Amino acid sequence: MTGILSLLLRLLDLYQLVLAIYALLSWFPGGRESSLGQFITRISQPYLDIFDRYIPPLGGISFNVIFAILGLQLAQRGLIMIFSIFI
């Protein structure tokens, strides 16, 4: 059971890293147009679209990546709590 939890936590950590890279790519001109940028955008955009629907950009700056990462961290903590109950 702990192997499954460990795998899920690592996958969530990896996805948080992908989201952070997605945010950093906006700092570089043409960063999202590169092949790596397009791949990361394809992976992260479906999850970020959920936050785009509810959190509008403020002053032209989108904070959806921050809230998306916070949501993943809450999910990690919830998984740990759920698995600790059953173990």
Secondary structure, 3 states (H helix, E strand, C coil): CHHHHHHHHHHHHHHHHHHHHHHHHCCCCCCCCCHHHHHHHHHHHHHHHHHHHHCCCECCECCHHHHHHHHHHHHHHHHHHHHHHHC
